[in-house]
């Protein structure tokens, strides 16, 4: 028994100690609502969420008011007998029709937003970033000086080829990798999302984006355009193993000039590394 308690104590200390430096991104404002949206189109999702929240609040207040009225009006009193009611067909009709109509409205509204997000053609000037998730981190790849990202295939994933790039594809020769997602404000960004092992999830609340990365698939629909600069965090929101709590990467939304300077530095470094081989 003492041995078991000792093991439990040591395990608790390791879990607490390991989690301390890996706390999630902390919010200091707007704690009880969604973080500020910084993408074009994100306001449509906010409108849907706000409508649902307000509708829920109104329904909650109305039901509680009716509940209190009935508690008072039909309380037990001397000289009053209980009255049995078989129901009211008119009321039952309307309290069935109205919720059904509301749910249909939400279904049509949300599916229309989803269609606009997933079916819109990729902008021709979009910056494409290849993001590959794994236990427990993110690998990011940008196109090099030629502006073309080498084709990747999930079937080619290996320890030596973590992006599954075709060695015969000349477009992939000058691609470079990054440990953070750096994007210019106001420019469309196209994300290719994949996973090397289990299901992970690309989750950035300020982008109003949530998308699972599924092994064996390449998610190609994700694109967004930011509206202001920000320092954010990319977190995995799918429980993917023991290191899930620490699976995150930095996101920097920077001015165009700063992005171009960062990009030029990365391209030069990639060219120097290729020349030294």
Long-range contacts (C-beta under 8 A, 24 or more apart in sequence): 19-245, 22-245, 22-246, 24-233, 24-235, 24-245, 24-248, 25-232, 25-233, 25-235, 25-248, 34-205, 35-205, 35-206, 36-206, 37-206, 37-207, 37-208, 38-206, 38-207, 38-226, 38-227, 38-228, 38-230, 38-253, 39-206, 39-207, 39-208, 39-209, 39-224, 39-225, 39-226, 39-227, 40-224, 40-225, 40-226, 40-227, 41-116, 41-117, 41-208, 41-224, 41-225, 42-207, 42-208, 44-113, 44-116, 45-113, 45-208, 46-208, 48-106, 48-109, 48-110, 48-113, 51-109, 52-106, 55-102, 117-221, 118-221, 119-221, 120-223, 122-188, 122-190, 122-223, 123-188, 123-190, 123-223, 123-225, 125-187, 125-188, 126-187, 126-188, 126-189, 126-190, 126-223, 127-183, 127-184, 127-187, 127-188, 127-189, 127-190, 128-189, 128-190, 128-191, 128-192, 129-181, 129-183, 129-189, 129-190, 129-191, 129-192, 130-163, 130-192, 130-194, 131-181, 131-191, 131-192, 131-193, 131-194, 131-202, 131-213, 132-162, 132-163, 132-164, 132-194, 132-195, 132-196, 133-193, 133-194, 133-195, 133-196, 133-200, 133-202, 133-213, 133-236, 133-247, 134-162, 134-195, 134-196, 134-197, 134-200, 135-197, 135-198, 135-240, 135-241, 135-243, 135-247, 136-236, 136-240, 136-241, 136-243, 136-244, 136-246, 136-247, 137-247, 137-249, 138-234, 138-247, 138-248, 138-249, 139-163, 139-177, 140-177, 140-178, 140-179, 140-180, 140-181, 140-249, 141-175, 141-176, 141-177, 141-178, 142-175, 142-176, 142-177, 142-178, 142-263, 142-266, 143-171, 143-174, 143-175, 144-173, 144-174, 144-175, 144-176, 144-267, 144-270, 144-271, 145-174, 145-267, 145-271, 146-171, 146-174, 149-175, 149-192, 150-175, 152-192, 152-194, 152-218, 154-194, 154-215, 154-216, 154-217, 154-218, 157-196, 162-196, 164-194, 173-274, 174-267, 174-270, 174-271, 174-274, 175-270, 176-266, 176-267, 176-269, 176-270, 178-266, 179-249, 179-250, 180-249, 180-250, 180-251, 180-252, 181-234, 181-249, 181-250, 181-251, 181-252, 182-251, 182-252, 182-254, 182-259, 182-262, 182-263, 183-226, 183-251, 183-252, 183-253, 183-254, 183-259, 184-253, 184-254, 184-255, 184-256, 184-258, 184-259, 184-260, 185-226, 185-227, 185-228, 185-229, 185-253, 185-254, 185-255, 185-256, 186-225, 186-226, 186-227, 186-256, 187-225, 187-226, 187-256, 187-259, 188-223, 188-224, 188-225, 189-223, 189-224, 189-225, 189-226, 190-222, 190-223, 191-219, 191-222, 191-223, 191-224, 192-218, 192-219, 192-220, 192-222, 193-218, 193-219, 193-222, 194-218, 194-219, 198-238, 198-240, 198-241, 199-238, 199-240, 200-236, 200-238, 200-240, 200-247, 201-236, 201-237, 201-238, 202-234, 202-236, 203-234, 203-235, 203-236, 203-237, 204-232, 204-233, 204-234, 204-235, 204-251, 206-230, 206-232, 207-232, 210-237, 212-238, 226-253, 228-253, 229-253, 229-254, 229-255
